[in-house]
Structures are given as C-alpha cells and as structure tokens.
Amino acid sequence: HLQRLLSRIKRDKEVCGNHMTRICVKLFIEKKESSVVRFMSDFNKLTVSDEKTDHVEQFLQYLYQAMNQDPVWQAANECQIEDAQLAIERYIMSRIYTHAMFPNGDGDIMRDQLFQEHIKKLSNVITPSHKDLRIPRMYQFECPWTAAQKEIYMINAYKTPKDKVKCVFRCATTIMNLLSMANEKAVPAADDFIPVIIFVIIKANPPCLLSTIQYIQSFYGNRIGGEEQYWWIQFCSAVEFIKNMDYNE
C-alpha cells in the first residue's frame, strides 16, 4: 500500500511539475511575442529550404538563450530546461506549421492527395501474401497489425518533426515486438520488417505522407540519430517502395 501511495505521489509531482513548466513557458513566450511575429514574417518570405531550416534553428537558439537568462528560469534543473525547450519548439513549429509543411502550397497538397489515392487503391488489393510482400505465414497471425497502424496514423497529430519521428519509431518498435511474439525462436530482421511496415502504411494511409517526410528531412534530418535514424531510414524506404507498386494482386 505504501509503495502504491509513493508511486501516486511521484506521478502527481511529475504532473504538477510539467504543468508549471508549461505555464512558465507560456509567460516567457508572451514576453517574446513581437520577436515571434517578426520571425514568422521573415520565415514566410524565405523560399530556399536550407534558409528556412537555418532561420528556425537560429531563432530557437535565440529563445533558448533568452530563457536561460530569464530570472524565472535561473533555478530550473536540467530536466526542466529540456522540457521547456521542447515546449518552445512545439509552440514555434505550430505557428509556422502550414508554411513549413507545405512550402509549395497547393502543389504539395495536390501531390499528397494523389499519393494517398494511390495508396487507397493499393489497399483494395494488398494482402500479406501479395507478390510484392510475401510476408511469412508465421508472422501473419497478428495481421493487420492494428496497433502499429494506429501509431503511424497519428503522425499528423504532432507538429514538431521530432515528435513525428518518435511516432515512426513507436510504429516500428510495435511491429518488431509483434513479430518477436510470433516467432520467439529468432530475432526479426530487416527483411521481415520491411514487408510488414509497407502493409501497415498502406492500410493506415496517413494523409500528407510525402509532405511529412519532406518536413522532417528539412527541419530535423541532420539531428536524427541512433535507433530512431535506423527506423526512419526503413520507413522512408518503405514509402519509396510503395510509390512504385502497381494494383495487380
């Protein structure tokens, strides 16, 4: 009973701490609103992708440094600073999201719609035994891998490229866990994973997929590392493969 009580107190403390961090970030951002408006105006005028990326990175660094000098944050610990920086990044990216996600406006939106329609047609004919997938029968018991579909479909609920990559990571690790459960005698390899994630992407068919990949590569590509980078590369490879699939069973 005491252990449960201590765990509950710890959770409540974390919730209160996170809430306090969000309030302090909100107050800090309000003081910098004129700088944010100026940043947005300058960002929307830029046309070169690298210039946009640099502009965002420079402005975020400016805000992080200003926050470190703010009296409110002088007593903050490292964890609180990290949470605050993430909250700032989420706020800034939400303010420029449409222009950052669709730099070519209607052209990008139309491209995404055409690709989503292509995937929709594939979804009507795709099966685990499809000629382009041939997923081994022992892995098909968890088909259609609904938990992984739910993870990747949520990718557009997030605004920062970092959060979107985490969404891909959760989808990939969910698939690997399900494959491991289906075959406890061996560790699933890339050859086992790729056909399944292709199937999952086709069945989930998240909107704006091509723009999402472009957005992540532009604003987070050089910061992806470790395990996340591996799964991100696999995900992008799966999308490239889907582009060239036909509608024959």
Buried (B, 14 or more C-beta within 10 A) or exposed (E): EEEEEEEEEEEEEEEEBEEEBBEBBEEBBEEBEEBBEEBBEEBEEBEEBEEBBEBBEEBBEEBBEBBEEBEEBEEBEEEBBEBBBBBBBBBBBEBBEEBBBBBEEEEBBEBBEEBBEBBEEBBEEBEBEBEBBEBBEEBBEBBBBBBBBBBBBBBBEBBBBBBBBBBBBBBBBBBBBBBEEBBEEEEBEEEBBBBBBBBBBBBBBBBBBBBBBBBBBBBBBEEBEEEBBBBBEBBBBBBEBBEEBEEEE
